[in-house]
């Protein structure tokens, strides 16, 4: 893949040279540029000799000076420069394999690219890396990376990932850990497969790998109604969720004593399934697994309560009536949040509506997978007040579109009520309730 220059950032070091859009970057200080990691690693120095080819085929050499560590200012035609690496696994729990037909094509794409893990936080399996790839990660200190490990039992991991490379990936994982690469881990927990004794065994082995294991999230497998001809899996029930939470908390306490960090955390969904009170804010330390659904509700509650204590928001002069939509699991927690609103906001009335997931199946109970069609079907004819509040996590990133391609505007028109999108921030919920 060629590193074709798309544009040059204005007022950047590169803008003061003769580099132009359409040029192809081949080398920096004699090092071949294969992808974005090569570019960022080899462009760190303050003095760069860049070798490029012009669109007419002429080779040119550019001397570029800049502060050490700063960006040269080149934008390429593709983010990675190289092609994105597709997932070659056949995981028994893969959520994408459980999607209904007819959704947007991009939703069916499976990436498994360690470069995106480092740059954007994606979770990878390490099954498509060569020895050369592993050596480059270690040499460049590409850290931290996020790994979907699931188990450290090679035979079981091969079964769960649908091929022998699943087990072989454990060797790469251990090599990275032994060479000091910081790793955040995800364990998708499947009842009867990698929970119970196997989960304890995995956790103990991860603890032995030491400080390089920065954090580990244990998340319950998500099962839709579209699992025809797929491996039969059991969903979590209240008892299994409770057992798993207690097990993970036990090892978390041991790690807290040994190294000052819990390391191991259960996703909010497991606490909710078990009917447990969420841990306190301090439990989650710096929220290392927030994007994996660990501590998201606790942080939201903390932000809401902090906003109440600040007392900087103006109470509405007239009575206001709103409605909020959420998933089934979060409903009681969100209802309790609103009960904490002090008397000075007594002119605000807000109903919380739990939306059952007919689109993916009612075993899917998280708010992030609620669709526009289900909201319309279940709220049509109900009194929703002057505004409907919808959490941002129900929408595709950067868009106002639900997973079923229904837009926020479609929902608003169908229900005859204005919609306010609430950010994943408890303070923004209070602002929305107060009309700020």
URCORNOR-V336196 format. One record per pair of residues at least 24 apart in sequence whose ideal C-beta (glycine too) atoms are under 8 Angstrom apart, sorted by sequence separation. I is the first residue (numbers start at 1). J is the second residue. D is the distance in whole Angstrom. If there is no record, write none. Layout:
# URCORNOR-V336196
i = <I;I>
j = <J;J>
d = <D;D>
This chain:
# URCORNOR-V336196
i = <27;44;48;86;87;88;118;122;123;124;149;220;261;265;269;330;355;367;370;388;25;26;44;86;87;118;121;123;245;267;268;272;353;368;25;26;85;86;118;147;218;244;245;267;268;322;324;326;328;353;367;368;395;25;26;84;85;118;267;268;320;321;322;323;324;326;327;328;367;375;388;24;43;85;114;117;185;266;268;319;320;321;322;323;324;325;326;327;328;23;24;43;84;85;117;183;187;189;241;245;265;268;315;318;319;320;321;322;323;324;326;328;353;373;388;390;392;3;23;85;117;160;182;183;184;185;186;187;189;191;218;241;265;268;315;317;319;323;325;327;372;376;387;388;389;390;391;392;19;23;114;145;178;181;183;184;185;186;187;188;189;190;245;316;371;373;384;386;387;388;389;390;391;392;393;22;23;84;177;180;182;184;185;187;188;189;241;242;301;308;315;316;370;371;372;385;386;387;388;390;392;1;19;22;80;82;160;177;184;186;188;241;242;297;304;308;351;371;373;384;387;389;391;1;20;127;159;160;178;236;242;308;328;351;369;372;376;380;39;80;174;177;238;305;350;371;372;376;380;3;80;89;125;127;145;147;149;150;151;176;177;237;238;297;301;304;329;330;349;372;375;379;23;39;128;138;143;144;145;146;147;148;149;150;156;236;238;300;328;329;330;87;89;127;134;138;143;144;145;146;147;148;149;150;156;327;329;372;376;88;127;137;142;143;144;145;146;147;148;327;350;372;376;36;88;129;141;144;146;148;193;327;375;389;87;125;127;134;138;153;326;327;18;39;127;134;156;191;192;325;327;19;36;38;85;126;129;138;151;190;191;327;389;18;36;125;137;150;190;191;203;207;326;359;389;17;35;36;153;191;195;199;203;325;359;387;17;35;36;126;215;218;5;17;34;35;126;151;189;196;200;204;207;216;218;219;220;33;34;153;199;203;207;211;215;216;217;218;219;25;152;153;191;195;199;214;215;216;217;218;220;14;126;151;152;213;215;217;219;220;325;13;25;151;200;207;219;13;150;218;13;149;152;220;152;325;19;189;278;207;273;323;13;149;206;272;14;15;206;272;12;13;14;323;12;13;14;269;12;203;272;323;9;323;123;322;325;9;321;322;323;324;325;8;9;320;321;322;323;324;325;326;8;9;320;322;323;324;325;8;92;93;149;322;7;92;5;6;91;325;5;6;91;92;144;5;6;90;91;4;5;89;90;217;3;4;89;90;215;216;219;293;89;214;215;219;88;217;219;89;217;1;88;89;217;3;37;36;1;35;1;37;1;36;350;348;348;345;337;345;337;341;272;323;93;269;93;269;92;324;37;41;92;37;184;37;184;186;322;322;320;320;313;313;316;307;315;316;306;307;314;305;306;313;303;304;308;314;303;304;307;313;98;100;300;302;303;307;98;99;300;301;304;98;100;300;304;95;99;299;93;98;235;296;93;95;98;300;98;97;226;225;226;224;225;224;92;223;225;92;224;93;223;224;92;223;222;222;222;123;121;100;100;98;107;103;103;104;103>
j = <51;68;72;110;111;112;142;146;147;148;173;244;285;289;293;354;379;391;394;412;50;51;69;111;112;143;146;148;270;292;293;297;378;393;51;52;111;112;144;173;244;270;271;293;294;348;350;352;354;379;393;394;421;52;53;111;112;145;294;295;347;348;349;350;351;353;354;355;394;402;415;52;71;113;142;145;213;294;296;347;348;349;350;351;352;353;354;355;356;52;53;72;113;114;146;212;216;218;270;274;294;297;344;347;348;349;350;351;352;353;355;357;382;402;417;419;421;33;53;115;147;190;212;213;214;215;216;217;219;221;248;271;295;298;345;347;349;353;355;357;402;406;417;418;419;420;421;422;50;54;145;176;209;212;214;215;216;217;218;219;220;221;276;347;402;404;415;417;418;419;420;421;422;423;424;54;55;116;209;212;214;216;217;219;220;221;273;274;333;340;347;348;402;403;404;417;418;419;420;422;424;34;52;55;113;115;193;210;217;219;221;274;275;330;337;341;384;404;406;417;420;422;424;35;54;161;193;194;212;270;276;342;362;385;403;406;410;414;74;115;209;212;273;340;385;406;407;411;415;39;116;125;161;163;181;183;185;186;187;212;213;273;274;333;337;340;365;366;385;408;411;415;60;76;165;175;180;181;182;183;184;185;186;187;193;273;275;337;365;366;367;125;127;165;172;176;181;182;183;184;185;186;187;188;194;365;367;410;414;127;166;176;181;182;183;184;185;186;187;366;389;411;415;76;128;169;181;184;186;188;233;367;415;429;128;166;168;175;179;194;367;368;60;81;169;176;198;233;234;367;369;62;79;81;128;169;172;181;194;233;234;370;432;62;80;169;181;194;234;235;247;251;370;403;433;62;80;81;198;236;240;244;248;370;404;432;63;81;82;172;261;264;52;64;81;82;173;198;236;243;247;251;254;263;265;266;267;81;82;201;247;251;255;259;263;264;265;266;267;74;201;202;240;244;248;263;264;265;266;267;269;64;176;201;202;263;265;267;269;270;375;64;76;202;251;258;270;65;202;270;66;202;205;273;206;379;74;244;333;263;329;379;70;206;263;329;72;73;264;330;71;72;73;382;72;73;74;329;73;264;333;384;71;385;186;385;388;73;385;386;387;388;389;73;74;385;386;387;388;389;390;391;74;75;386;388;389;390;391;75;159;160;216;389;75;160;74;75;160;394;75;76;161;162;214;76;77;161;162;76;77;161;162;289;76;77;162;163;288;289;292;366;163;288;289;293;163;292;294;165;293;78;165;166;294;81;115;115;81;115;82;118;83;119;433;433;434;433;426;434;429;433;365;417;188;365;190;366;190;422;136;140;193;140;288;142;289;292;432;433;433;435;430;431;434;426;434;435;426;427;434;426;427;434;425;426;430;436;426;427;430;436;222;224;424;426;427;431;223;224;425;426;429;224;226;426;430;222;226;426;221;226;363;424;222;224;227;429;230;230;360;360;361;360;361;361;230;361;363;231;363;233;363;364;233;364;364;366;369;292;291;359;360;360;403;403;404;405;405>
d = <4;7;7;6;6;7;5;7;7;7;6;8;6;5;6;8;8;6;5;7;6;5;6;7;4;8;6;5;5;7;6;8;7;4;8;6;7;7;8;6;7;6;6;4;7;7;6;6;5;6;6;6;7;5;6;6;6;5;5;7;6;8;7;7;7;7;7;7;6;8;7;6;8;4;7;5;7;7;6;5;5;5;5;5;5;5;6;7;6;4;5;5;5;8;5;6;6;5;5;5;5;5;6;7;8;7;7;8;8;7;7;8;8;8;5;6;6;5;7;8;8;7;6;6;5;7;8;7;7;8;5;8;7;7;6;8;7;6;5;7;4;7;7;7;8;7;8;7;7;6;6;7;8;6;6;5;4;5;5;6;6;5;6;6;5;5;6;8;5;5;5;6;5;5;6;7;7;7;5;6;5;8;7;7;8;6;4;4;7;7;7;7;8;5;6;7;7;7;7;7;6;7;7;4;7;8;7;7;8;7;6;4;8;7;6;7;8;4;6;5;5;5;7;7;8;6;8;7;8;7;7;7;8;7;7;3;8;7;8;6;7;5;6;7;8;7;7;6;7;7;8;6;6;7;7;5;5;8;7;8;7;7;6;6;6;8;4;7;7;8;6;6;8;8;8;8;8;7;8;8;7;8;7;5;7;5;6;8;4;6;5;7;6;4;5;7;5;4;6;5;5;5;6;6;6;5;8;6;5;7;6;6;7;5;6;8;8;7;8;5;8;5;7;8;6;8;7;6;7;7;8;4;8;7;8;7;7;6;5;8;5;7;7;7;4;7;7;8;6;8;7;6;7;8;6;4;6;7;5;6;4;6;5;7;5;6;6;6;8;7;8;7;8;8;8;5;6;5;7;6;7;7;7;7;6;8;8;5;8;5;8;7;8;6;7;4;6;6;8;8;6;8;8;6;7;8;7;7;6;7;6;5;7;7;6;5;6;5;4;7;7;7;5;6;8;7;8;7;8;7;6;7;8;8;5;6;7;6;7;6;6;6;8;5;8;8;8;7;8;7;4;7;4;7;7;7;7;6;7;8;7;8;7;8;8;4;5;6;8;7;7;5;4;8;7;6;5;6;2;6;7;4;7;5;5;5;7;4;3;7;8;8;7;6;8;7;6;5;5;4;6;7;6;7;6;7;7;8;8;7;7;7;8;6;4;6;6;5;6;8;7;6;5;7;6;6;5;7;6;6;8;5;3;4;6;4;6;6;4;8;6;8;6;6;5;6;8;4;8;7;8;7;7;7;5;5;6;6;6;6;4;7;6;7;6;5;7;7;7;7;8;8;8;8;5;8;6;6;7;8;8;5;8;6;6;7;7;6;8;6;8;7;6;7;6;6;7;6;8;4;7;7;7;5;6;3;7;7;3;7;5;6;8;8;7;7;5;8;7;7;7;6;6;4;5;4;6;5;7;8;5;5;5;7;8;7;6;8;7;6;8;7;8;4;3;5;7;7;8;4;7;6;5;6;7;8;6;8;8;8;6;8;8;8;7;7;8;6;7>
